[in-house]
Amino acid sequence: MFTILPNIIYINQSMRILFILLNLLSLNQLLAENYTCEHMLNAQLNKQKLIGATGGPYKTSPVVVDFKDYEDFGEWERREFEVFVDPNGLLVDRRGRTLNTIRHEELLVMDESGRIFRAQKEFGYSHHPSFNAGRPLAMSGGSTIQQGFLREIDNGSGHYKQGEEFLDQLLIELDRRRAILVNVDKFIITIQNNKIIEEIKINYDP
C-alpha cells in the first residue's frame, strides 16, 4: 500500500505534464495556422490592390444607449465584415468580391482609423456596437449597396444617435479611397424612444 501511493502520485504528475505539453503544442499549432492565414489574406489584399482604411483619425462619439443586445466581435470577425475599395472604385469584401445588399438595408460602421464594416443586423448578435466592442465610432448607420455601388446611407442607430457630420466622414473616407460615389441618397434620421420621428433625404453627388 505504501509503495503504490508514490507510484500513483508519480503517474498523476506525469499525466499532468503530458497534458500541459499537449496544450502547448496545440497552441503553437493554432498560432502558426493563424499566422499563415493572416499572411495569405494580406497577400491577397496586396495582389488585388484593394484599398483599406486611410488611417483617419476621424471624430468619434460614444454609445448613447446600450441595450446590451449584441455580441462583441473579435478581430477575425471584424475582418470578415470589413469593406474595401477595388481598383475600379467598387465596394468589395477582403476577398475582392463585389458587395450587394441582401435585404433592404444593412449595418454600416466606421472606426476612428477609417476601417469600414458592414453586416446584416441580427438581434442578440450583430448591432452597431459589435464592430468596436461598444467603443466610440466615427460613423454608425445603415446602407444599401448594389453591385459595389453605394446607393443609400443613413445615420439610423439607436445605440449611437449620430448626426449628419458622421455620415459625411464616411463619404470622405470612401472618396479618399477613390470609391465611385454617384447619386448616393443620404438619409438624416432623428430617433427618439427607439422610434424614427424625422427623416430627411439629401442627394449626394460630388
DRENDO-1510 file (C-alpha; in Angstrom, 1 decimal, always signed):
<recs>
REC; n; res; u; v; w
REC; 1; MET; +0.0; +0.0; +0.0 .
REC; 2; PHE; +2.8; +2.4; +0.9 .
REC; 3; THR; +4.7; +1.6; -2.3 .
REC; 4; ILE; +1.7; +2.0; -4.6 .
REC; 5; LEU; +0.8; +5.5; -3.4 .
REC; 6; PRO; +4.1; +7.2; -4.6 .
REC; 7; ASN; +3.7; +5.5; -7.9 .
REC; 8; ILE; +0.2; +6.8; -8.3 .
REC; 9; ILE; +1.4; +10.3; -7.4 .
REC; 10; TYR; +4.2; +10.0; -9.9 .
REC; 11; ILE; +1.8; +8.8; -12.7 .
REC; 12; ASN; -0.6; +11.7; -11.9 .
REC; 13; GLN; +2.3; +14.2; -12.2 .
REC; 14; SER; +3.4; +12.7; -15.4 .
REC; 15; MET; -0.1; +12.8; -16.9 .
REC; 16; ARG; -0.3; +16.5; -15.8 .
REC; 17; ILE; +2.9; +17.3; -17.5 .
REC; 18; LEU; +1.9; +15.5; -20.7 .
REC; 19; PHE; -1.4; +17.3; -20.7 .
REC; 20; ILE; +0.4; +20.7; -20.4 .
REC; 21; LEU; +2.8; +19.8; -23.2 .
REC; 22; LEU; -0.1; +18.7; -25.5 .
REC; 23; ASN; -1.9; +22.0; -24.8 .
REC; 24; LEU; +1.3; +24.0; -25.6 .
REC; 25; LEU; +1.7; +22.0; -28.8 .
REC; 26; SER; -1.9; +22.7; -29.8 .
REC; 27; LEU; -1.5; +26.4; -29.0 .
REC; 28; ASN; +1.7; +26.7; -31.1 .
REC; 29; GLN; -0.1; +24.9; -34.0 .
REC; 30; LEU; -3.0; +27.3; -33.7 .
REC; 31; LEU; -0.7; +30.4; -33.7 .
REC; 32; ALA; +1.1; +29.0; -36.7 .
REC; 33; GLU; -2.2; +28.5; -38.6 .
REC; 34; ASN; -3.4; +32.0; -37.7 .
REC; 35; TYR; -0.1; +33.5; -38.9 .
REC; 36; THR; -0.3; +31.6; -42.1 .
REC; 37; CYS; -3.9; +32.6; -42.7 .
REC; 38; GLU; -3.2; +36.2; -41.9 .
REC; 39; HIS; -0.2; +36.2; -44.3 .
REC; 40; MET; -2.3; +34.7; -47.0 .
REC; 41; LEU; -5.1; +37.2; -46.6 .
REC; 42; ASN; -2.7; +40.2; -46.6 .
REC; 43; ALA; -1.1; +38.8; -49.7 .
REC; 44; GLN; -4.5; +38.5; -51.3 .
REC; 45; LEU; -5.2; +42.2; -50.5 .
REC; 46; ASN; -1.9; +43.3; -52.0 .
REC; 47; LYS; -2.3; +41.1; -55.1 .
REC; 48; GLN; -5.8; +42.5; -55.8 .
REC; 49; LYS; -4.7; +46.1; -54.9 .
REC; 50; LEU; -7.7; +46.5; -52.5 .
REC; 51; ILE; -7.7; +49.8; -50.7 .
REC; 52; GLY; -8.3; +49.7; -46.9 .
REC; 53; ALA; -8.5; +52.4; -44.2 .
REC; 54; THR; -6.6; +55.6; -44.9 .
REC; 55; GLY; -5.8; +56.0; -41.2 .
REC; 56; GLY; -8.0; +58.9; -40.2 .
REC; 57; PRO; -8.1; +59.9; -37.5 .
REC; 58; TYR; -11.8; +60.7; -37.6 .
REC; 59; LYS; -14.1; +62.3; -34.9 .
REC; 60; THR; -15.9; +59.7; -32.9 .
REC; 61; SER; -18.9; +59.6; -30.5 .
REC; 62; PRO; -19.7; +57.0; -27.7 .
REC; 63; VAL; -22.7; +54.8; -27.3 .
REC; 64; VAL; -25.6; +56.8; -26.0 .
REC; 65; VAL; -28.0; +54.0; -25.2 .
REC; 66; ASP; -26.5; +50.5; -24.6 .
REC; 67; PHE; -29.3; +47.9; -24.9 .
REC; 68; LYS; -26.7; +45.0; -24.5 .
REC; 69; ASP; -28.5; +43.2; -27.3 .
REC; 70; TYR; -25.3; +42.3; -29.2 .
REC; 71; GLU; -22.1; +40.4; -29.1 .
REC; 72; ASP; -18.6; +41.9; -29.3 .
REC; 73; PHE; -16.8; +40.9; -32.5 .
REC; 74; GLY; -13.2; +39.8; -32.3 .
REC; 75; GLU; -10.6; +40.8; -34.8 .
REC; 76; TRP; -11.2; +37.8; -37.1 .
REC; 77; GLU; -14.9; +38.5; -37.2 .
REC; 78; ARG; -14.2; +42.2; -37.9 .
REC; 79; ARG; -12.0; +41.2; -40.9 .
REC; 80; GLU; -14.8; +39.1; -42.4 .
REC; 81; PHE; -17.1; +42.1; -42.3 .
REC; 82; GLU; -14.6; +44.7; -43.5 .
REC; 83; VAL; -15.2; +46.8; -46.6 .
REC; 84; PHE; -12.5; +47.6; -49.2 .
REC; 85; VAL; -12.4; +49.5; -52.5 .
REC; 86; ASP; -11.1; +47.8; -55.6 .
REC; 87; PRO; -9.1; +49.4; -58.4 .
REC; 88; ASN; -12.3; +50.1; -60.3 .
REC; 89; GLY; -13.8; +52.1; -57.4 .
REC; 90; LEU; -16.3; +49.4; -56.3 .
REC; 91; LEU; -17.0; +48.3; -52.8 .
REC; 92; VAL; -15.8; +44.8; -52.1 .
REC; 93; ASP; -15.0; +42.4; -49.3 .
REC; 94; ARG; -11.5; +41.3; -48.3 .
REC; 95; ARG; -11.6; +38.6; -50.9 .
REC; 96; GLY; -12.4; +41.1; -53.7 .
REC; 97; ARG; -16.0; +40.0; -54.1 .
REC; 98; THR; -18.4; +42.8; -55.1 .
REC; 99; LEU; -20.8; +43.8; -52.3 .
REC; 100; ASN; -24.5; +43.6; -52.7 .
REC; 101; THR; -27.1; +44.4; -50.0 .
REC; 102; ILE; -29.1; +41.2; -49.4 .
REC; 103; ARG; -32.0; +42.7; -47.6 .
REC; 104; HIS; -33.3; +46.3; -47.7 .
REC; 105; GLU; -30.6; +47.7; -45.5 .
REC; 106; GLU; -27.5; +46.5; -43.7 .
REC; 107; LEU; -25.5; +47.8; -40.8 .
REC; 108; LEU; -22.6; +50.1; -41.7 .
REC; 109; VAL; -20.0; +51.5; -39.3 .
REC; 110; MET; -16.6; +53.2; -39.4 .
REC; 111; ASP; -14.0; +53.4; -36.7 .
REC; 112; GLU; -11.5; +56.2; -35.9 .
REC; 113; SER; -8.9; +54.9; -38.3 .
REC; 114; GLY; -11.3; +54.7; -41.2 .
REC; 115; ARG; -11.9; +51.0; -41.2 .
REC; 116; ILE; -15.4; +50.3; -42.5 .
REC; 117; PHE; -17.6; +47.3; -41.7 .
REC; 118; ARG; -20.9; +46.0; -42.8 .
REC; 119; ALA; -23.2; +43.1; -41.8 .
REC; 120; GLN; -26.8; +42.1; -41.5 .
REC; 121; LYS; -28.5; +43.2; -38.3 .
REC; 122; GLU; -29.3; +40.2; -36.1 .
REC; 123; PHE; -30.9; +40.7; -32.7 .
REC; 124; GLY; -28.7; +39.4; -30.0 .
REC; 125; TYR; -25.7; +39.1; -32.2 .
REC; 126; SER; -24.8; +42.0; -34.6 .
REC; 127; HIS; -25.6; +45.6; -33.9 .
REC; 128; HIS; -23.5; +48.8; -34.4 .
REC; 129; PRO; -21.5; +48.4; -31.1 .
REC; 130; SER; -20.5; +44.9; -32.1 .
REC; 131; PHE; -17.8; +46.1; -34.6 .
REC; 132; ASN; -15.9; +48.0; -32.0 .
REC; 133; ALA; -16.7; +46.3; -28.7 .
REC; 134; GLY; -19.0; +49.1; -27.6 .
REC; 135; ARG; -16.3; +51.7; -28.0 .
REC; 136; PRO; -16.8; +55.1; -29.9 .
REC; 137; LEU; -17.4; +55.0; -33.6 .
REC; 138; ALA; -16.8; +57.6; -36.4 .
REC; 139; MET; -20.0; +56.5; -38.2 .
REC; 140; SER; -22.9; +54.2; -37.4 .
REC; 141; GLY; -26.0; +53.7; -39.5 .
REC; 142; GLY; -27.3; +51.7; -42.5 .
REC; 143; SER; -26.6; +51.3; -46.1 .
REC; 144; THR; -27.8; +49.9; -49.4 .
REC; 145; ILE; -25.1; +48.7; -51.8 .
REC; 146; GLN; -25.8; +47.4; -55.3 .
REC; 147; GLN; -23.2; +45.8; -57.5 .
REC; 148; GLY; -20.4; +47.5; -55.5 .
REC; 149; PHE; -22.0; +51.0; -55.7 .
REC; 150; LEU; -23.2; +52.8; -52.5 .
REC; 151; ARG; -26.8; +53.8; -53.2 .
REC; 152; GLU; -28.1; +54.8; -49.8 .
REC; 153; ILE; -26.6; +55.6; -46.5 .
REC; 154; ASP; -28.2; +56.7; -43.2 .
REC; 155; ASN; -27.4; +57.5; -39.6 .
REC; 156; GLY; -30.1; +55.3; -38.1 .
REC; 157; SER; -28.5; +53.9; -34.9 .
REC; 158; GLY; -30.4; +53.7; -31.7 .
REC; 159; HIS; -27.1; +53.0; -29.9 .
REC; 160; TYR; -25.0; +55.9; -31.1 .
REC; 161; LYS; -27.6; +58.5; -32.5 .
REC; 162; GLN; -25.0; +60.4; -34.5 .
REC; 163; GLY; -25.6; +63.5; -36.7 .
REC; 164; GLU; -25.0; +64.2; -40.4 .
REC; 165; GLU; -21.3; +65.1; -39.9 .
REC; 166; PHE; -20.6; +61.4; -39.1 .
REC; 167; LEU; -22.2; +60.3; -42.3 .
REC; 168; ASP; -20.0; +62.9; -44.2 .
REC; 169; GLN; -16.9; +61.4; -42.5 .
REC; 170; LEU; -17.6; +58.0; -44.1 .
REC; 171; LEU; -18.2; +59.6; -47.5 .
REC; 172; ILE; -14.9; +61.5; -47.1 .
REC; 173; GLU; -13.1; +58.2; -46.3 .
REC; 174; LEU; -14.6; +56.4; -49.4 .
REC; 175; ASP; -13.7; +59.4; -51.5 .
REC; 176; ARG; -10.1; +59.2; -50.3 .
REC; 177; ARG; -10.1; +55.5; -51.3 .
REC; 178; ARG; -11.3; +56.6; -54.8 .
REC; 179; ALA; -14.6; +54.8; -54.5 .
REC; 180; ILE; -17.3; +55.7; -57.1 .
REC; 181; LEU; -19.8; +57.9; -55.3 .
REC; 182; VAL; -22.5; +58.9; -57.8 .
REC; 183; ASN; -26.1; +59.7; -56.9 .
REC; 184; VAL; -26.0; +58.5; -53.3 .
REC; 185; ASP; -29.1; +59.1; -51.2 .
REC; 186; LYS; -28.2; +60.3; -47.8 .
REC; 187; PHE; -30.9; +60.0; -45.1 .
REC; 188; ILE; -30.6; +62.0; -41.9 .
REC; 189; ILE; -32.7; +60.3; -39.3 .
REC; 190; THR; -33.8; +61.5; -35.9 .
REC; 191; ILE; -34.6; +58.8; -33.3 .
REC; 192; GLN; -36.4; +59.3; -30.0 .
REC; 193; ASN; -37.5; +56.5; -27.7 .
REC; 194; ASN; -36.2; +54.0; -30.2 .
REC; 195; LYS; -38.5; +55.3; -32.9 .
REC; 196; ILE; -37.8; +57.4; -36.0 .
REC; 197; ILE; -39.5; +60.8; -35.7 .
REC; 198; GLU; -37.9; +62.5; -38.6 .
REC; 199; GLU; -36.2; +61.5; -41.8 .
REC; 200; ILE; -34.5; +64.0; -44.3 .
REC; 201; LYS; -33.3; +62.8; -47.7 .
REC; 202; ILE; -30.3; +64.5; -49.3 .
REC; 203; ASN; -28.8; +63.5; -52.6 .
REC; 204; TYR; -25.0; +63.3; -52.5 .
REC; 205; ASP; -23.4; +63.6; -56.0 .
REC; 206; PRO; -19.9; +65.3; -55.8 .
</recs>
